[in-house]
Amino acid sequence: MFTPDDVGHGGFFEISIELGDRCTARINRAVETLWTYPRLTGCYLDRNKNPVEQTRVNPPPVTDEDWCHVFGIAALNDRDFGIACGSCVVRETGGPDWLDFYFPMGSLGRSFPVGGFPFIDQSEPVPWLPHVERWLAELGLWLSERIPMRMGLIGFECSGSTGLSTIAQQNGLPSQRWTGYIWPENKRFVYVPSNAYKT
């Protein structure tokens, strides 16, 4: 599950959640809540050992020295045996805390025809993307009901590409979107899918 050479290759498809200004208690709560999602199995601490070779643990506390990089297995559908996944946190200097949950592209490639995504011709269809993006969106919406957050980004290595304040300064979400969003609207969060890829 974790150890084949190709599993960690090709970058990451992720949901990156902007939680708010730096707050250790809040980010620890967010990580703990993430790993209670019913379609996840984890956490595991060692990327170089398969899950059956190690003990499942609770996520360790986030500190200024340790940003809690942990691993697990995600069930994307009822037929799939599971996909390797992971989470970590990003703490910006003078900026917000972020919670990242990701699928390595090599791991996705064991269940979907990901090819060379995202380094593909814009006319090339990406039929797997709506399913994976929607799965991550459901995770983001589930989290939005349980933890304080500002917004979420869904896409290929999208963490840090923008944030709530930047989008607000740009008069809202773009009409052509290479990433999906978990977006605050009327005191709740909604999923706004990407629409630039051909699917």
C-alpha positions as CSV (number, residue, x, y, z in Angstrom):
1,M,0.0,0.0,0.0
2,F,2.7,2.5,1.0
3,T,6.0,1.0,-0.1
4,P,5.9,0.5,-3.9
5,D,8.3,2.8,-5.6
6,D,5.6,4.5,-7.8
7,V,3.1,5.3,-5.0
8,G,4.7,8.5,-3.9
9,H,5.7,9.8,-7.4
10,G,4.1,12.5,-9.5
11,G,3.1,15.1,-7.0
12,F,-0.1,15.4,-5.0
13,F,-3.8,16.0,-5.6
14,E,-5.1,17.6,-2.4
15,I,-7.6,19.6,-0.5
16,S,-5.9,22.5,1.4
17,I,-8.1,24.1,4.1
18,E,-7.4,27.6,5.3
19,L,-8.2,27.4,9.0
20,G,-7.5,30.9,10.3
21,D,-4.8,32.8,12.0
22,R,-2.1,30.7,13.8
23,C,-3.7,28.8,16.7
24,T,-2.1,25.6,17.9
25,A,-5.3,24.3,19.7
26,R,-7.4,24.8,16.6
27,I,-5.0,23.1,14.2
28,N,-4.6,20.1,16.5
29,R,-8.4,19.8,16.7
30,A,-8.6,20.0,12.9
31,V,-6.0,17.2,12.4
32,E,-7.7,15.0,15.0
33,T,-11.1,15.6,13.4
34,L,-9.8,14.9,9.9
35,W,-8.8,11.4,10.9
36,T,-12.2,10.5,12.3
37,Y,-13.7,10.8,8.8
38,P,-15.5,7.4,8.2
39,R,-13.8,6.8,4.8
40,L,-10.3,7.1,6.2
41,T,-8.2,4.5,8.0
42,G,-5.2,6.0,9.9
43,C,-3.0,7.4,11.1
44,Y,0.3,5.7,10.5
45,L,3.6,7.4,11.1
46,D,6.0,5.5,8.8
47,R,5.7,6.0,5.0
48,N,8.3,3.3,4.5
49,K,6.3,0.5,6.1
50,N,2.9,-0.9,5.0
51,P,0.0,-0.4,7.3
52,V,-0.1,-4.1,8.3
53,E,3.5,-3.7,9.6
54,Q,2.9,-0.8,12.0
55,T,0.5,0.3,14.7
56,R,-2.4,2.6,13.9
57,V,-2.1,5.7,16.2
58,N,-3.8,9.0,16.8
59,P,-2.1,12.0,15.1
60,P,0.7,13.4,17.2
61,P,0.4,17.0,18.5
62,V,1.3,19.8,16.1
63,T,4.1,21.9,17.5
64,D,6.4,24.6,16.0
65,E,8.9,21.9,15.4
66,D,6.7,19.1,14.2
67,W,3.9,19.8,11.6
68,C,2.3,16.4,12.0
69,H,2.9,14.6,8.7
70,V,0.9,11.3,8.9
71,F,-0.4,8.7,6.5
72,G,-3.4,6.5,5.9
73,I,-5.8,4.7,3.5
74,A,-8.8,6.3,1.8
75,A,-11.8,4.4,0.5
76,L,-12.8,6.2,-2.7
77,N,-15.6,3.8,-3.6
78,D,-17.1,0.5,-2.4
79,R,-15.1,-1.5,-4.9
80,D,-11.7,0.0,-4.3
81,F,-9.3,-1.7,-1.9
82,G,-8.0,1.7,-0.8
83,I,-5.7,4.5,-1.8
84,A,-2.7,5.7,0.1
85,C,-3.1,9.2,1.4
86,G,-1.6,11.6,3.9
87,S,-2.0,14.8,5.8
88,C,0.2,17.6,7.1
89,V,-0.2,21.2,8.2
90,V,1.3,24.4,6.9
91,R,1.8,27.3,9.3
92,E,2.6,30.5,7.4
93,T,4.9,33.0,9.0
94,G,2.6,36.0,9.8
95,G,-0.2,34.2,8.0
96,P,-2.9,31.5,8.5
97,D,-2.7,27.9,9.4
98,W,-3.6,25.4,6.7
99,L,-4.6,21.7,6.9
100,D,-3.6,19.7,3.9
101,F,-5.0,16.3,2.9
102,Y,-3.6,14.6,-0.2
103,F,-3.4,11.7,-2.6
104,P,0.0,11.0,-4.2
105,M,-0.6,10.9,-8.0
106,G,1.2,7.6,-8.1
107,S,-1.3,6.2,-5.6
108,L,-4.2,7.6,-7.6
109,G,-2.7,6.0,-10.7
110,R,-3.3,2.5,-9.3
111,S,-7.0,3.1,-9.5
112,F,-7.5,5.8,-12.2
113,P,-5.9,6.6,-15.6
114,V,-4.2,9.7,-14.4
115,G,-1.5,9.7,-17.1
116,G,0.9,12.7,-16.8
117,F,-1.6,14.9,-15.1
118,P,-1.4,17.9,-14.7
119,F,1.3,18.1,-17.4
120,I,-1.1,17.3,-20.2
121,D,-2.6,19.1,-23.3
122,Q,-5.6,21.2,-22.4
123,S,-7.7,19.3,-24.9
124,E,-6.9,15.9,-23.3
125,P,-9.9,14.7,-21.2
126,V,-9.5,14.0,-17.5
127,P,-12.4,11.6,-16.8
128,W,-11.3,10.7,-13.3
129,L,-11.0,14.2,-12.0
130,P,-14.6,14.9,-11.1
131,H,-14.9,11.8,-9.0
132,V,-11.7,12.5,-7.0
133,E,-12.4,16.2,-6.6
134,R,-15.9,15.5,-5.4
135,W,-14.6,13.0,-2.8
136,L,-12.3,15.7,-1.5
137,A,-15.1,18.2,-1.5
138,E,-17.3,15.9,0.5
139,L,-14.4,15.6,3.0
140,G,-14.1,19.4,3.1
141,L,-17.8,20.0,3.6
142,W,-17.9,17.3,6.4
143,L,-15.0,19.1,8.1
144,S,-16.7,22.5,7.7
145,E,-19.5,21.2,10.0
146,R,-17.1,20.2,12.7
147,I,-14.2,22.7,12.7
148,P,-13.7,26.4,12.3
149,M,-12.4,27.2,8.8
150,R,-12.2,30.0,6.2
151,M,-12.2,28.1,2.9
152,G,-10.7,25.2,1.0
153,L,-8.8,24.6,-2.3
154,I,-8.9,21.4,-4.2
155,G,-6.5,20.5,-7.0
156,F,-2.9,19.6,-7.9
157,E,-0.5,21.0,-5.3
158,C,-2.8,24.0,-4.8
159,S,-1.8,24.8,-1.2
160,G,-0.7,28.4,-0.9
161,S,-1.8,29.4,-4.4
162,T,-4.4,31.8,-3.0
163,G,-6.4,32.5,0.1
164,L,-9.7,34.0,1.2
165,S,-8.4,37.6,1.5
166,T,-6.8,37.4,-1.9
167,I,-9.9,36.1,-3.6
168,A,-12.0,38.7,-1.9
169,Q,-9.7,41.4,-3.2
170,Q,-10.2,39.9,-6.7
171,N,-14.0,40.2,-6.5
172,G,-14.7,36.6,-5.9
173,L,-14.0,33.2,-7.5
174,P,-12.8,33.2,-11.1
175,S,-15.2,32.1,-13.9
176,Q,-12.5,29.7,-15.3
177,R,-11.3,27.5,-12.4
178,W,-8.4,25.1,-12.5
179,T,-9.1,24.3,-8.8
180,G,-12.2,23.5,-6.9
181,Y,-13.3,25.4,-3.8
182,I,-15.0,24.9,-0.5
183,W,-16.4,28.4,-0.3
184,P,-18.3,30.3,2.4
185,E,-21.7,31.4,1.2
186,N,-24.7,32.6,3.3
187,K,-23.2,31.4,6.6
188,R,-22.5,27.9,5.3
189,F,-20.0,26.3,2.9
190,V,-20.6,25.1,-0.6
191,Y,-18.6,23.2,-3.2
192,V,-17.7,25.1,-6.3
193,P,-16.1,22.6,-8.8
194,S,-13.2,23.2,-11.2
195,N,-14.4,23.7,-14.8
196,A,-11.3,24.4,-16.9
197,Y,-10.3,20.8,-17.5
198,K,-12.0,18.7,-20.2
199,T,-13.7,15.7,-18.5
